[in-house]
Amino acid sequence: MTVQSRSPERLVHVPLGDRAYDILIGPGLLARAGGEITSRLKGRKAAIITDEHVAPLYLEALMDGLQTDGIEAVSLTLPAGEKTKSFDHLATVCDMVLAARIERNDAVIALGGGVIGDLAGFAAGIVRRGVRFVQIPTSLLSQVDSSVGGKTGVNSRHGKNLLGVFHQPDLVLADTSILDTLSPREFRAGYAEVAKYGLIDNPAFFEWLEKNWQKVFEGGPERIEAIAVSCQSKADVVVEDEREMGRRALLNLGHTFGHALEAATQYDSKRLVHGEGVAIGMVLAHEFSARLNLASPDDAKRVEEHLKAVGLPTKMSDIPGELPGADVLLDAIMQDKKVKGGKLTFILTRGIGQSFVADDVPSSEVLSFLKEKLAK
């Protein structure tokens, strides 16, 4: 499976049999959304789910484009932020989709970042036991991660993404020109997921990012290339392990620690956003691996230095405000969905690009490690 070039665009195909789909990556795709959708889907109705930050920028243009291509569309604008990923908002979205009489061949369109994509995808997966789903991710994080692979969900008081279904999209349109409107903080947060793909199993890509990250931030061909490589990396893993029974768990590098930190901040985006939690989590995962004598401390330092250079937080002390104690963080980790049979599962590493799934990690080691890090 290779990334196809339709310069300046890239196309990544995800071959999942009768659920196969394309990921289009490049500038100006929002304007062509209607044509790309009608060429792939039979239905001619759509329900657009977006948020109050994205709607003023792109909703009207998308609605007009869909109408031009014969798609009747309605929209729902939700509050922005992680707290929107709730059961209450899921019910609101489902009611709206049903009221719009969206049928199985029609589409739910997610126009937004990871929160909107996860929420809208969950609704698309359960309304009428599954309707068509199109992702138009508007953040870097969602373009390289959450829009690809079919994982949907909402948060619970017990933890992040504990309610959800696997529901693959029918099309992903990653319009790279949209990213120019992101704040520096939002772009940096998404970049953490880009770096993750190098740290999982592609050390050459991580080295390329160390040399080219400034050009990725500036835009142009390097940005498109970084997104395409990231999407291809995730697509390869999804095809091999769609329902996260094995290798796909590697995509959670940094997420077990990161999710616990997000829960500890009550998903307050002023203190911590998902990509920032992942950045800190990836540094912690490499440091924890070094503590267990699995990897060199130099690798952890290299990861920390790169993420710090792009402006990401790398330590728990970088999070504004007080954090709960190590016991509370460990409890959040134990509640994480990566726990199997009560045993802790972490994504650890033997070096840059050498991540692996570690089952049955002693909770005592994790607790001691967290206490040490909180003390710094």
NUVOPA-66206 format. One record per atom (N, C-alpha, C): x, y, z; residue in one letter. Coordinates in steps of 0.02 Angstrom, whole numbers, padded with zeros to 5 digits, always signed. Layout:
// NUVOPA-66206
XYZA...
//
This chain:
// NUVOPA-66206
+00042-00059+00000M+00000+00000+00000M+00044+00062+00000M+00035+00107-00046T+00077+00166-00052T+00034+00228-00059T+00064+00284-00038V+00031+00348-00046V+00034+00367-00120V-00024+00383-00149Q-00027+00404-00218Q-00025+00480-00223Q+00010+00506-00271S+00017+00578-00279S-00027+00603-00336S-00067+00654-00320R-00104+00691-00371R-00086+00765-00359R-00021+00778-00367S+00010+00841-00346S-00035+00901-00360S-00043+00946-00309P-00012+00944-00244P-00050+00900-00193P-00095+00859-00216E-00133+00816-00171E-00099+00748-00160E-00120+00715-00107R-00102+00646-00094R-00166+00607-00083R-00165+00544-00103L-00222+00499-00091L-00197+00437-00056L-00226+00422+00002V-00212+00361+00038V-00275+00318+00037V-00269+00258+00011H-00326+00212+00008H-00322+00163+00066H-00379+00153+00099V-00383+00107+00155V-00423+00046+00133V-00390-00009+00115P-00424-00067+00085P-00455-00113+00137P-00517-00099+00154L-00553-00140+00203L-00612-00175+00170L-00600-00206+00113G-00653-00242+00078G-00710-00197+00057G-00772-00216+00075D-00829-00175+00055D-00835-00111+00097D-00790-00102+00144R-00789-00040+00185R-00726+00001+00170R-00696-00012+00113A-00636+00026+00094A-00654+00100+00082A-00605+00143+00093Y-00618+00214+00082Y-00553+00250+00066Y-00560+00312+00040D-00503+00353+00022D-00494+00410+00072D-00432+00428+00081I-00413+00488+00119I-00381+00535+00069I-00413+00591+00055L-00384+00641+00010L-00351+00695+00052L-00290+00714+00033I-00251+00762+00072I-00224+00815+00025I-00240+00878+00040G-00215+00932-00002G-00257+00995+00008G-00238+01051-00024P-00274+01114-00017P-00337+01116-00059P-00387+01154-00036G-00447+01166-00076G-00498+01111-00080G-00492+01060-00038L-00538+01003-00042L-00608+01019-00017L-00614+01068+00029L-00680+01084+00055L-00727+01106-00001L-00702+01145-00047A-00744+01169-00103A-00767+01113-00148A-00731+01057-00149R-00748+01001-00191R-00784+00945-00154R-00802+00958-00092A-00830+00905-00050A-00892+00873-00082A-00936+00914-00109G-00998+00887-00138G-00983+00837-00194G-00939+00856-00240G-00923+00812-00296G-00889+00748-00273G-00844+00753-00224E-00810+00693-00199E-00860+00646-00164E-00909+00675-00129I-00958+00634-00094I-01006+00601-00143I-01032+00639-00191T-01080+00611-00238T-01049+00557-00283T-00984+00561-00293S-00951+00510-00335S-00943+00444-00298S-00954+00445-00232R-00943+00385-00192R-01006+00359-00158R-01053+00403-00141L-01112+00382-00103L-01176+00390-00144L-01223+00346-00131K-01286+00347-00168K-01335+00399-00140K-01334+00410-00075G-01382+00455-00045G-01371+00527-00065G-01423+00567-00059R-01419+00638-00077R-01442+00683-00021R-01437+00658+00041K-01452+00699+00100K-01394+00693+00148K-01384+00746+00187A-01328+00745+00235A-01346+00786+00296A-01320+00763+00353A-01325+00800+00416A-01254+00819+00436A-01241+00884+00439I-01174+00909+00456I-01171+00924+00531I-01122+00895+00564I-01111+00910+00635I-01046+00950+00640I-01050+01007+00673T-00991+01050+00680T-00992+01084+00748T-00946+01129+00760D-00946+01165+00824D-00943+01240+00813D-00950+01276+00867E-00957+01349+00863E-00893+01384+00841E-00836+01351+00844H-00775+01381+00819H-00768+01372+00744H-00787+01313+00719V-00778+01296+00649V-00834+01324+00605V-00895+01323+00631A-00953+01343+00591A-00947+01411+00558A-00926+01464+00594P-00921+01529+00561P-00871+01531+00504P-00822+01486+00506L-00769+01487+00456L-00786+01446+00393L-00818+01388+00403Y-00823+01341+00347Y-00892+01312+00333Y-00940+01320+00378L-01004+01287+00369L-01041+01312+00307L-01045+01377+00297E-01082+01404+00240E-01052+01381+00174E-00985+01381+00170A-00953+01359+00108A-00968+01285+00094A-00968+01244+00146L-00983+01173+00137L-01055+01164+00116L-01101+01199+00149M-01173+01192+00132M-01185+01213+00060M-01155+01268+00039D-01164+01291-00030D-01136+01241-00080D-01077+01213-00065G-01047+01164-00109G-01088+01101-00115G-01116+01078-00060L-01158+01018-00061L-01221+01031-00102L-01251+01090-00093Q-01312+01106-00130Q-01298+01108-00205Q-01241+01136-00224T-01222+01139-00295T-01218+01069-00326T-01197+01021-00286D-01190+00953-00312D-01251+00909-00296D-01308+00942-00278G-01370+00906-00270G-01380+00870-00204G-01344+00891-00152I-01351+00860-00087I-01390+00907-00041I-01446+00882-00015E-01486+00921+00032E-01457+00913+00101E-01436+00968+00132A-01400+00964+00195A-01432+01007+00250A-01429+00980+00311V-01448+01017+00371V-01387+01016+00416V-01385+01061+00466S-01326+01064+00508S-01345+01073+00581S-01299+01053+00624L-01305+01062+00696L-01238+01088+00722L-01240+01144+00756T-01179+01174+00784T-01179+01164+00859T-01126+01133+00885L-01120+01117+00955L-01066+01160+00988L-01065+01162+01055P-01010+01197+01088P-00943+01165+01072P-00891+01205+01070A-00825+01178+01057A-00793+01152+01121A-00749+01102+01114G-00712+01078+01172G-00726+01006+01190G-00681+00977+01229E-00683+00907+01247E-00747+00888+01285E-00776+00936+01322K-00835+00920+01360K-00896+00907+01317K-00892+00923+01253T-00947+00908+01206T-00951+00833+01192T-00897+00797+01204K-00898+00725+01194K-00933+00690+01252K-00998+00702+01257S-01037+00677+01313S-01097+00637+01287S-01125+00598+01331F-01184+00559+01313F-01243+00605+01297F-01248+00660+01333D-01303+00707+01320D-01299+00736+01250D-01239+00757+01229H-01232+00784+01161H-01241+00730+01108H-01221+00668+01124L-01233+00613+01078L-01308+00606+01065L-01348+00609+01117A-01420+00604+01109A-01447+00661+01065A-01421+00722+01075T-01442+00779+01035T-01426+00768+00961T-01367+00742+00947V-01347+00730+00877V-01391+00676+00846V-01403+00621+00883C-01445+00567+00856C-01515+00592+00841C-01543+00632+00886D-01610+00659+00875D-01611+00703+00812D-01560+00743+00802M-01557+00786+00744M-01552+00745+00680M-01510+00693+00680V-01502+00652+00620V-01567+00616+00603V-01601+00592+00654L-01666+00558+00641L-01718+00607+00617L-01720+00667+00648A-01769+00717+00627A-01758+00739+00555A-01695+00737+00533A-01680+00755+00464A-01695+00699+00415A-01719+00642+00442R-01736+00583+00401R-01677+00559+00359R-01619+00558+00392I-01559+00531+00360I-01567+00455+00357I-01562+00428+00296E-01568+00356+00287E-01499+00324+00282E-01497+00258+00276R-01433+00222+00279R-01384+00241+00224R-01409+00260+00166N-01365+00279+00112N-01347+00354+00112N-01380+00391+00157D-01363+00462+00166D-01303+00467+00213D-01280+00528+00224A-01218+00536+00262A-01225+00583+00322A-01191+00565+00374V-01174+00611+00428V-01105+00638+00412V-01097+00704+00412I-01033+00735+00396I-01006+00768+00459I-00946+00749+00478A-00912+00782+00534A-00868+00837+00507A-00885+00899+00523L-00845+00957+00503L-00815+00986+00567L-00754+00967+00582G-00724+00990+00644G-00663+00949+00662G-00642+00956+00724G-00584+00920+00748G-00603+00852+00776G-00559+00825+00818G-00569+00758+00844G-00631+00749+00885G-00650+00800+00924V-00710+00795+00965V-00772+00785+00922V-00779+00827+00871I-00837+00822+00826I-00834+00757+00787I-00776+00738+00763G-00770+00676+00725G-00789+00615+00766G-00766+00612+00829D-00782+00555+00872D-00857+00553+00888D-00885+00611+00903L-00955+00615+00921L-01001+00600+00862L-00988+00633+00805A-01029+00622+00745A-01022+00551+00720A-00962+00523+00723G-00951+00455+00701G-00988+00405+00744G-00991+00417+00809F-01029+00373+00855F-01102+00375+00836F-01129+00435+00824A-01199+00441+00804A-01212+00406+00738A-01167+00415+00690A-01175+00382+00625A-01173+00306+00632A-01137+00282+00681G-01131+00210+00690G-01191+00178+00723G-01231+00218+00760I-01287+00187+00796I-01356+00208+00769I-01361+00264+00734V-01425+00283+00705V-01442+00234+00649V-01501+00205+00651R-01523+00155+00602R-01472+00098+00596R-01436+00086+00650R-01383+00034+00653R-01328+00047+00602R-01320+00110+00585G-01264+00129+00542G-01284+00164+00478G-01264+00228+00473V-01273+00266+00410V-01204+00285+00384V-01202+00312+00323R-01139+00332+00293R-01107+00389+00333R-01042+00392+00330F-01006+00440+00372F-00948+00470+00333F-00944+00537+00333V-00890+00573+00299V-00854+00617+00350V-00788+00612+00350Q-00748+00654+00394Q-00717+00712+00355Q-00728+00773+00378I-00693+00831+00352I-00656+00862+00412I-00599+00835+00429P-00562+00857+00489P-00532+00926+00479P-00539+00969+00529T-00517+01038+00522T-00458+01055+00567T-00431+01006+00603S-00371+01017+00643S-00317+00968+00620S-00255+00984+00633L-00201+00939+00614L-00208+00873+00651L-00226+00876+00715L-00233+00815+00754L-00285+00768+00723L-00342+00796+00704S-00394+00753+00676S-00376+00730+00606S-00339+00768+00568Q-00320+00748+00501Q-00273+00688+00502Q-00229+00684+00551V-00179+00630+00552V-00198+00573+00598V-00251+00582+00638D-00264+00530+00688D-00338+00511+00691D-00378+00552+00724S-00446+00530+00742S-00492+00520+00682S-00479+00553+00625S-00524+00545+00568S-00512+00480+00531S-00458+00446+00545V-00439+00385+00509V-00445+00325+00556V-00479+00273+00534G-00478+00211+00573G-00543+00189+00603G-00593+00232+00606G-00659+00210+00626G-00673+00207+00700G-00627+00231+00742K-00641+00231+00814K-00682+00294+00830K-00739+00283+00861T-00782+00339+00880T-00798+00333+00954T-00824+00386+00984G-00842+00379+01054G-00853+00445+01090G-00876+00438+01152V-00884+00495+01197V-00851+00477+01263V-00843+00528+01305N-00812+00518+01370N-00864+00501+01423N-00842+00469+01475S-00884+00453+01532S-00851+00483+01594S-00888+00487+01648R-00857+00511+01710R-00803+00462+01734R-00804+00401+01706H-00754+00352+01724H-00691+00358+01682H-00692+00396+01627G-00633+00403+01586G-00649+00423+01515G-00596+00430+01475K-00601+00456+01408K-00616+00399+01358K-00663+00412+01313N-00679+00367+01257N-00700+00297+01280N-00734+00292+01337L-00755+00226+01361L-00822+00204+01332L-00856+00249+01296L-00918+00231+01262L-00909+00245+01188L-00918+00195+01146G-00908+00207+01075G-00915+00143+01034G-00907+00151+00969V-00911+00095+00922V-00857+00104+00869V-00841+00050+00834F-00800+00055+00774F-00847+00066+00715F-00837+00122+00680H-00879+00138+00622H-00835+00175+00573H-00813+00140+00521Q-00767+00170+00473Q-00801+00225+00432Q-00764+00278+00417P-00791+00329+00372P-00795+00301+00301P-00833+00334+00259D-00836+00318+00188D-00789+00362+00147D-00767+00417+00177L-00723+00464+00143L-00694+00510+00196L-00629+00527+00188V-00597+00577+00230V-00568+00630+00184V-00587+00693+00195L-00561+00749+00157L-00519+00793+00203L-00453+00787+00198A-00407+00825+00240A-00383+00886+00200A-00419+00940+00207D-00402+01002+00171D-00347+01038+00210D-00287+01037+00183T-00230+01065+00219T-00231+01141+00222T-00268+01174+00178S-00272+01248+00181S-00311+01270+00242S-00356+01229+00266I-00395+01245+00326I-00349+01254+00386I-00293+01219+00387L-00249+01220+00445L-00217+01289+00456L-00219+01331+00405D-00190+01398+00412D-00228+01441+00462D-00290+01422+00477T-00329+01461+00525T-00321+01437+00597T-00284+01383+00607L-00274+01358+00675L-00229+01404+00715L-00241+01406+00780S-00195+01442+00824S-00130+01402+00829S-00075+01435+00845P-00012+01398+00853P-00018+01341+00903P-00056+01352+00956R-00063+01299+01007R-00099+01238+00978R-00153+01250+00939E-00189+01194+00909E-00146+01155+00860E-00107+01192+00821F-00064+01158+00772F-00011+01117+00807F+00020+01145+00859R+00070+01108+00897R+00040+01044+00927R-00021+01050+00953A-00053+00992+00983A-00062+00936+00932A-00080+00954+00872G-00088+00904+00819G-00021+00875+00799G+00031+00916+00801Y+00097+00892+00781Y+00121+00835+00827Y+00098+00834+00889A+00118+00780+00934A+00099+00712+00904A+00040+00709+00873E+00019+00646+00842E+00060+00630+00780E+00083+00681+00744V+00126+00669+00687V+00192+00637+00710V+00222+00667+00762A+00284+00640+00789A+00275+00569+00814A+00217+00554+00839K+00202+00486+00865K+00216+00433+00813K+00198+00445+00750Y+00206+00394+00698Y+00280+00378+00687Y+00324+00427+00695G+00395+00413+00691G+00419+00373+00751G+00392+00389+00810L+00414+00356+00871L+00388+00284+00876L+00334+00269+00842I+00307+00201+00846I+00353+00152+00809I+00364+00163+00745D+00403+00114+00706D+00437+00143+00645D+00445+00210+00643N+00474+00241+00584N+00527+00292+00605N+00586+00268+00628P+00636+00315+00652P+00661+00363+00598P+00658+00342+00535A+00679+00387+00481A+00631+00446+00475A+00566+00434+00486F+00518+00488+00484F+00529+00536+00542F+00543+00509+00601F+00556+00552+00659F+00618+00596+00646F+00669+00567+00616E+00729+00605+00599E+00712+00659+00548E+00670+00642+00499W+00649+00691+00449W+00611+00749+00482W+00569+00733+00531L+00532+00785+00567L+00579+00829+00607L+00630+00800+00636E+00679+00841+00674E+00711+00893+00628E+00720+00876+00565K+00752+00921+00518K+00703+00968+00483K+00640+00947+00477N+00592+00983+00435N+00531+01011+00472N+00530+01006+00538W+00469+01024+00573W+00449+01097+00562W+00497+01141+00555Q+00480+01211+00543Q+00444+01221+00477Q+00464+01183+00425K+00431+01187+00361K+00361+01157+00364K+00352+01105+00405V+00286+01077+00416V+00240+01130+00446V+00265+01168+00493F+00226+01220+00525F+00211+01276+00476F+00258+01291+00432E+00248+01346+00384E+00199+01329+00329E+00190+01265+00314G+00145+01243+00261G+00184+01222+00199G+00147+01210+00144G+00180+01189+00083G+00188+01114+00078G+00232+01092+00036P+00239+01020+00022P+00259+00979+00083P+00299+01008+00128E+00320+00970+00187E+00260+00954+00232E+00214+01002+00238R+00154+00989+00279R+00112+00933+00248R+00101+00936+00183I+00062+00885+00150I+00096+00817+00157I+00162+00816+00149E+00200+00754+00155E+00194+00724+00225E+00200+00766+00276A+00196+00742+00345A+00127+00712+00360A+00075+00745+00335I+00007+00720+00346I-00004+00655+00308I+00021+00652+00247A+00012+00591+00206A+00048+00532+00237A+00109+00542+00259V+00146+00487+00291V+00111+00465+00355V+00085+00512+00393S+00049+00495+00454S-00014+00455+00439S-00053+00478+00391C-00115+00442+00373C-00099+00372+00346C-00046+00367+00305Q-00027+00302+00278Q-00006+00255+00334Q+00031+00281+00382S+00053+00240+00439S-00007+00214+00477S-00055+00258+00490K-00114+00235+00527K-00155+00187+00486K-00163+00201+00421A-00202+00157+00378A-00172+00087+00376A-00106+00082+00373D-00073+00017+00372D-00090-00023+00434D-00089+00011+00492V-00103-00023+00555V-00177-00043+00559V-00221+00002+00537V-00293-00012+00541V-00311-00073+00498V-00283-00077+00438V-00297-00134+00394V-00275-00199+00426V-00219-00197+00461E-00193-00258+00493E-00232-00276+00556E-00256-00226+00591D-00288-00238+00657D-00343-00187+00668D-00398-00196+00633E-00451-00145+00633E-00480-00131+00702E-00489-00183+00742R-00526-00175+00805R-00481-00175+00867R-00417-00157+00856E-00370-00147+00911E-00363-00209+00956E-00353-00266+00924M-00342-00327+00961M-00267-00343+00967M-00225-00307+00931G-00154-00322+00932G-00112-00261+00916G-00085-00258+00855R-00037-00207+00836R-00066-00136+00839R-00130-00129+00827R-00159-00061+00827R-00150-00026+00894R-00141-00065+00947A-00130-00035+01012A-00069+00010+01013A-00022-00001+00967L+00038+00040+00963L+00022+00113+00951L-00036+00125+00919L-00056+00194+00905L-00072+00233+00969L-00075+00196+01025N-00089+00228+01089N-00025+00250+01126N+00031+00250+01091L+00093+00273+01122L+00082+00342+01153L+00095+00348+01218G+00087+00411+01253G+00017+00425+01278G-00032+00385+01254H-00102+00400+01269H-00124+00377+01339H-00094+00324+01365T-00116+00300+01431T-00099+00352+01484T-00037+00377+01483F-00020+00432+01528F-00060+00495+01510F-00064+00510+01445G-00098+00571+01423G-00171+00573+01443G-00207+00517+01433H-00278+00515+01452H-00286+00526+01527H-00242+00498+01567A-00246+00507+01639A-00237+00581+01658A-00192+00615+01623L-00181+00686+01636L-00240+00728+01613L-00271+00709+01558E-00332+00744+01536E-00387+00737+01587E-00396+00676+01613A-00447+00665+01664A-00431+00705+01727A-00367+00709+01744A-00346+00745+01805A-00360+00819+01800A-00362+00846+01738T-00377+00917+01728T-00451+00928+01711T-00492+00876+01719Q-00564+00879+01704Q-00576+00902+01632Q-00532+00883+01587Y-00538+00899+01516Y-00545+00974+01505Y-00511+01012+01546D-00511+01085+01541D-00459+01105+01488D-00483+01128+01430S-00438+01143+01375S-00393+01203+01389S-00411+01244+01439K-00367+01299+01457K-00303+01273+01489K-00309+01215+01521R-00250+01186+01554R-00214+01135+01510R-00252+01095+01473L-00221+01041+01435L-00268+01019+01380L-00242+01013+01319V-00281+00984+01264V-00250+00916+01247V-00287+00877+01208H-00269+00808+01197H-00197+00799+01171H-00179+00837+01120G-00112+00829+01092G-00057+00846+01141G-00070+00895+01185E-00022+00912+01237E-00015+00854+01286E-00071+00823+01304G-00068+00765+01347G-00029+00708+01316G-00038+00699+01250V-00001+00646+01215V+00074+00662+01214V+00091+00725+01204A+00162+00745+01204A+00195+00728+01270A+00163+00749+01325I+00190+00732+01391I+00191+00657+01400I+00137+00623+01378G+00133+00551+01385G+00187+00514+01347G+00205+00538+01288M+00258+00505+01249M+00326+00512+01283M+00339+00570+01312V+00401+00579+01350V+00401+00532+01410V+00344+00529+01445L+00339+00485+01504L+00348+00412+01484L+00320+00393+01427A+00326+00323+01405A+00399+00306+01391A+00436+00352+01361H+00507+00339+01348H+00547+00341+01413H+00530+00386+01459E+00565+00388+01523E+00550+00325+01564E+00488+00303+01562F+00469+00242+01599F+00504+00182+01570F+00510+00180+01504S+00546+00125+01471S+00620+00125+01493S+00649+00184+01499A+00718+00189+01523A+00723+00166+01596A+00674+00183+01635R+00673+00163+01706R+00672+00087+01712R+00637+00055+01666L+00632-00018+01666L+00691-00051+01629L+00740-00011+01610N+00801-00035+01575N+00784-00066+01507N+00733-00039+01475L+00714-00063+01409L+00746-00020+01354L+00759+00042+01370A+00785+00089+01321A+00835+00136+01354A+00872+00172+01313S+00921+00219+01339S+00887+00284+01361S+00911+00313+01417P+00885+00379+01436P+00897+00431+01383P+00947+00420+01340D+00961+00468+01286D+00903+00472+01237D+00867+00417+01226D+00809+00418+01181D+00754+00461+01210D+00742+00454+01275A+00690+00495+01308A+00709+00569+01304A+00773+00583+01312K+00796+00653+01308K+00787+00680+01237K+00800+00638+01188R+00793+00660+01118R+00720+00676+01103R+00674+00634+01126V+00602+00646+01116V+00582+00711+01150V+00604+00718+01212E+00586+00778+01250E+00612+00841+01216E+00674+00839+01192E+00704+00898+01161E+00668+00918+01097E+00647+00868+01058H+00612+00885+00995H+00543+00915+01010H+00506+00884+01053L+00439+00909+01068L+00442+00977+01102L+00492+00987+01144K+00501+01052+01176K+00520+01105+01125K+00560+01086+01075A+00581+01133+01023A+00522+01160+00983A+00470+01118+00973V+00412+01142+00934V+00362+01179+00979V+00376+01181+01044G+00333+01219+01089G+00283+01180+01128G+00291+01114+01129L+00243+01071+01166L+00266+01062+01238L+00218+01052+01284P+00237+01035+01353P+00266+00964+01354P+00314+00953+01397T+00346+00887+01400T+00349+00858+01471T+00328+00897+01520K+00328+00874+01590K+00260+00888+01622K+00244+00848+01672M+00182+00860+01708M+00182+00928+01741M+00240+00952+01760S+00244+01019+01790S+00230+01075+01741S+00229+01059+01676D+00212+01109+01625D+00137+01123+01623D+00096+01081+01655I+00023+01090+01655I+00005+01142+01707I-00031+01195+01688P-00050+01246+01737P-00094+01217+01792P-00086+01243+01853G-00128+01221+01908G-00101+01158+01941G-00134+01138+01994E-00113+01080+02032E-00141+01016+02002E-00102+00963+02006L-00124+00897+01985L-00138+00855+02047L-00182+00806+02041P-00193+00761+02098P-00132+00717+02110P-00134+00679+02163G-00077+00637+02181G-00069+00577+02134G-00013+00542+02143A+00002+00485+02101A-00051+00430+02106A-00081+00422+02165D-00133+00371+02174D-00193+00385+02129D-00212+00449+02125V-00269+00468+02083V-00253+00457+02009V-00193+00476+01989L-00172+00465+01919L-00170+00390+01902L-00145+00350+01949L-00142+00278+01937L-00213+00250+01931L-00259+00275+01970D-00328+00252+01966D-00358+00268+01897D-00341+00327+01870A-00365+00345+01804A-00334+00300+01751A-00271+00282+01760I-00239+00236+01714I-00271+00167+01718I-00288+00145+01778M-00321+00080+01787M-00389+00078+01753M-00423+00136+01749Q-00489+00139+01719Q-00484+00142+01643Q-00424+00158+01618D-00415+00165+01546D-00432+00100+01510D-00458+00107+01449K-00480+00048+01412K-00423+00003+01389K-00361+00024+01400K-00304-00017+01382K-00286-00066+01438K-00327-00070+01489V-00319-00119+01542V-00357-00182+01522V-00325-00239+01528K-00356-00303+01511K-00353-00349+01571K-00411-00372+01593G-00413-00417+01650G-00384-00386+01712G-00388-00320+01718G-00361-00287+01777G-00286-00277+01774G-00253-00300+01721K-00181-00293+01714K-00165-00233+01670K-00114-00196+01691L-00095-00136+01655L-00059-00152+01589L-00082-00120+01536T-00049-00127+01471T-00024-00058+01450T+00040-00054+01435F+00070+00008+01413F+00103-00003+01345F+00109+00052+01308I+00151+00051+01248I+00218+00079+01270I+00268+00036+01271L+00335+00055+01291L+00381+00051+01231L+00445+00064+01241T+00491+00067+01183T+00560+00041+01202T+00594+00015+01151R+00664-00005+01158R+00710+00047+01125R+00680+00101+01102G+00718+00154+01069G+00674+00191+01021G+00701+00242+00988I+00663+00282+00939I+00637+00236+00884I+00571+00235+00874G+00542+00194+00822G+00540+00120+00839G+00544+00102+00903Q+00545+00032+00923Q+00494+00020+00979Q+00433+00043+00968S+00380+00035+01018S+00352-00035+01017S+00325-00056+01074F+00295-00122+01079F+00242-00122+01134F+00198-00171+01132V+00145-00178+01182V+00173-00218+01242V+00170-00187+01300A+00194-00220+01361A+00134-00237+01405A+00121-00301+01413D+00065-00323+01455D+00089-00335+01527D+00042-00328+01572D+00054-00344+01643D+00111-00302+01672D+00109-00237+01660V+00158-00192+01691V+00139-00184+01764V+00186-00195+01810P+00170-00191+01882P+00145-00121+01901P+00088-00118+01934S+00061-00054+01954S+00106-00019+02004S+00143-00058+02043S+00188-00029+02092S+00243+00012+02058S+00267-00013+02000E+00318+00023+01962E+00290+00088+01935E+00228+00085+01910V+00196+00145+01883V+00186+00197+01938V+00162+00174+01996L+00150+00219+02052L+00214+00253+02074L+00267+00215+02081S+00331+00243+02101S+00357+00294+02050S+00348+00277+01987F+00370+00322+01933F+00330+00387+01934F+00265+00383+01943L+00223+00443+01945L+00241+00487+02005L+00254+00457+02061K+00273+00496+02120K+00338+00533+02107K+00384+00500+02075E+00448+00531+02058E+00439+00591+02012E+00398+00582+01961K+00388+00635+01911K+00348+00693+01939K+00301+00680+01983L+00261+00733+02013L+00303+00775+02060L+00355+00745+02086A+00398+00781+02134A+00445+00830+02100A+00452+00823+02033K+00498+00866+01996K+00465+00930+01971K
//
